[in-house]
Amino acid sequence: MPDITFQIPTEVEKILSSHPEIKWDIVVTESLWNYAKKLRLMGKIASKSKLSARDVNTLDKSIKTAIMSRYKES
């Protein structure tokens, strides 16, 4: 399995290091795997879509406008 390296905030590192009983590499691997599976599924769904990028942007704007107006009324 390949290794990856990334940076985390010092505050997060302090919290993680205070819990040595947790295998953080497993937590990170499972989190990445779950996210990767979602990306793979989104890719499969998007590959079958007949919407253009312009259609998606129009739909996105309509949804966000509707949500914004709903919460402004509340």
PyMOL commands that set and color helices and strands:
alter all, ss='L'
color gray80, all
select helices_A, chain A and resi 10-17+24-47+53-73
alter helices_A, ss='H'
color red, helices_A
deselect
rebuild
show_as cartoon
